[in-house]
Amino acid sequence: MMSVVRRALVIEDDRSIARAVADQLSDEGFQVDEAYDGDSGFLLGTQGDYDIVVLDIMLPKRNGFQVCSDLRDAGVSTPILMLTAKEGELDEAEGLDVGADDFLRKPFERVVFIARVHALLRRRDRERPPTLHVGEIFLDPVAHSVKRGEESLALTPREFSLLNHLMSNAGRSVAKSEILEAVWGSEFDGDPNIIEVYIGYLRRKLDEAGSESVIRTVRGVGYTMTAAR
């Protein structure tokens, strides 16, 4: 049986430290990508399917706190281990507040670093929500991925959140008001017809040509998701 290769993202502006961390992860069987500033790290974090992110605080262009916060706002739930060379508890508190899962001060021993990484992965695996599937549509909430059969589909974060909500409630009619609050938030004061726009986007991406849509309109209520017949 083929083992699954785990992927890690290291965001660290000191290239020698980034390479050392990457080497340690590679020795543990990880496939590792590196980024050397906050902007490129955020971009990779939202585009890549990673099992863990190792994130330094002091980064050019966008600091680690902002990268972490922005990743969480974008719906990325990958475990984040933050690194810092600074002393004191304020950094740790702020890091946890913006969504980091653990915190490690530099310099650190390899054995401690690897133990923290594996502890985060075990916790993630225990808490991992199940993959959702309706007919041929499969959604992985952790990997932030969607497939139709074997075909991977590219969704925006908003499309993903909308599909996640519909699939979590598959088989029942979901009111537009519920969708607005769950996907756009209770503070949203824009045009509620935005839902219809995004439903259209999803239908074009999910439905095979000539087949019945998996997302059906329930007149006067909202939408329901069922397997296409």
C-alpha positions in Angstrom: 0.0 0.0 0.0 1.4 3.4 -1.0 2.0 5.8 1.9 0.7 9.3 1.7 3.4 12.0 1.4 2.8 14.8 3.9 3.6 18.3 2.8 5.0 21.2 4.8 5.4 24.9 4.2 8.2 26.8 5.9 7.9 30.6 5.9 11.1 32.1 7.2 13.1 35.0 5.9 16.5 33.7 7.1 17.3 31.3 4.3 19.8 29.3 6.3 17.2 28.7 9.1 14.6 27.9 6.5 16.8 25.4 4.8 17.7 23.8 8.2 14.0 23.5 9.1 13.2 22.1 5.7 16.0 19.5 5.9 14.7 18.3 9.3 11.2 18.0 7.9 12.5 16.2 4.8 14.3 13.7 7.0 10.9 12.9 8.5 9.4 12.2 5.0 7.8 15.6 4.3 7.8 17.3 0.9 8.7 20.9 1.8 8.1 24.2 0.1 9.9 27.4 1.3 8.8 31.1 1.3 11.0 34.0 2.4 8.5 36.8 3.0 5.0 37.1 4.3 3.3 37.8 1.0 4.7 34.8 -0.9 4.1 32.7 2.2 0.5 33.6 2.4 0.0 33.0 -1.3 1.5 29.5 -1.1 -0.5 28.8 2.1 -3.8 29.5 0.3 -2.9 27.6 -2.8 -1.1 24.6 -1.5 -2.5 21.5 0.2 -0.2 21.4 3.3 -0.3 19.3 6.4 1.6 21.9 8.5 2.9 25.4 8.2 6.0 26.5 10.1 5.8 30.3 10.3 8.4 32.8 11.6 7.1 36.1 13.2 9.6 38.6 11.9 9.0 38.6 8.1 9.3 41.2 5.4 6.2 42.5 3.6 3.7 40.9 6.0 4.7 39.7 9.5 3.9 36.3 10.8 0.9 37.4 12.9 -0.7 38.9 9.9 0.0 35.9 7.7 -1.5 33.6 10.3 -4.6 35.8 10.7 -5.0 36.1 6.9 -4.7 32.4 6.4 -7.4 31.7 9.0 -9.6 34.4 7.4 -9.2 32.7 4.0 -10.5 29.4 5.5 -7.1 27.7 5.8 -7.2 25.3 8.8 -3.8 23.8 8.4 -1.9 23.5 11.7 0.5 26.5 12.2 3.6 26.3 14.3 5.0 29.8 14.9 8.7 30.5 15.5 10.3 33.5 17.2 13.7 34.6 18.4 12.1 37.1 20.9 11.7 36.6 24.6 8.5 37.1 26.6 5.0 35.8 26.6 3.3 38.6 24.6 4.3 37.1 21.2 3.0 33.7 22.2 -0.3 35.1 23.4 -0.7 37.2 20.2 0.2 34.2 18.0 -2.4 32.0 19.6 -5.0 34.8 19.4 -4.6 35.0 15.6 -5.0 31.3 15.1 -1.6 29.6 15.6 -1.7 26.1 17.1 1.7 26.1 18.8 4.7 28.3 19.5 8.4 27.5 19.6 11.3 29.8 20.5 14.6 29.9 18.5 17.1 28.3 18.8 15.4 25.0 19.4 16.6 21.4 19.4 15.7 19.2 16.5 14.1 16.6 18.6 11.8 19.2 20.3 10.8 20.7 16.9 9.9 17.3 15.3 8.0 16.3 18.5 5.9 19.5 18.2 5.2 18.9 14.5 4.0 15.3 15.1 1.9 16.4 18.1 0.1 18.9 15.9 -0.5 16.4 13.2 -1.9 13.9 15.7 -4.2 16.5 17.1 -5.3 17.5 13.5 -6.0 13.9 12.6 -8.1 13.4 15.8 -10.1 16.6 15.1 -10.2 16.2 11.4 -13.8 16.6 10.1 -15.0 13.9 7.7 -14.8 14.3 4.0 -18.3 15.3 2.7 -19.7 13.7 -0.5 -22.9 14.1 -2.4 -23.1 11.9 -5.5 -19.8 12.3 -7.3 -18.9 15.5 -5.4 -16.3 15.2 -2.6 -15.2 18.0 -0.3 -12.3 17.7 2.1 -12.7 20.5 4.8 -9.1 20.2 6.0 -7.3 19.9 2.7 -9.7 22.6 1.3 -10.2 20.6 -1.8 -13.1 19.6 -4.0 -13.4 16.8 -6.5 -16.0 15.6 -9.0 -15.1 12.0 -9.3 -11.3 12.1 -9.9 -11.3 15.6 -11.3 -10.1 18.4 -9.0 -12.1 21.6 -9.0 -10.7 25.0 -8.3 -13.0 27.0 -6.0 -12.6 30.5 -4.5 -12.7 30.6 -0.7 -16.3 32.0 -0.8 -17.4 29.3 -3.2 -15.8 26.6 -1.0 -17.6 27.9 2.1 -20.9 28.0 0.3 -20.5 24.4 -1.0 -19.3 23.2 2.4 -22.5 24.6 4.0 -24.8 23.1 1.3 -23.0 19.7 1.5 -23.1 19.7 5.3 -26.9 20.1 5.0 -27.4 17.8 2.0 -30.9 16.6 1.5 -32.7 19.5 3.3 -33.8 22.8 2.1 -31.4 25.6 3.2 -33.0 29.0 3.5 -31.2 32.0 1.8 -31.1 33.8 5.2 -29.2 30.8 6.7 -26.8 30.8 3.8 -26.1 34.5 4.1 -25.3 34.3 7.9 -23.2 31.1 7.5 -21.2 32.1 4.5 -21.2 35.9 4.4 -21.6 36.6 8.1 -24.3 38.2 10.3 -22.8 41.7 9.6 -23.3 41.4 5.8 -25.5 44.3 4.6 -25.1 43.9 0.8 -27.4 42.6 -1.8 -28.8 39.2 -0.7 -29.0 38.3 -4.4 -25.2 37.7 -4.2 -26.2 34.1 -3.2 -27.8 33.5 -6.6 -24.6 34.7 -8.3 -22.4 32.3 -6.3 -24.9 29.4 -6.8 -24.5 30.1 -10.5 -20.7 30.0 -10.2 -20.9 26.6 -8.3 -23.3 25.1 -10.8 -21.0 25.8 -13.7 -18.1 24.2 -11.9 -19.8 21.2 -10.3 -22.3 20.1 -13.0 -21.3 18.0 -16.0 -22.6 19.2 -19.3 -26.2 18.1 -20.0 -26.7 16.7 -16.5 -29.2 17.8 -13.9 -27.6 20.2 -11.3 -26.7 18.8 -7.9 -27.8 22.2 -6.5 -31.5 22.6 -6.8 -33.6 25.7 -6.2 -36.4 25.3 -3.7 -38.8 28.1 -4.7 -39.7 30.5 -1.9 -37.1 28.9 0.4 -33.6 28.6 -0.9 -31.5 25.6 -2.1 -30.9 22.0 -1.5 -28.1 19.7 -2.6 -28.7 16.2 -3.8 -27.0 13.7 -6.1 -27.8 14.4 -9.7 -29.9 11.7 -11.3 
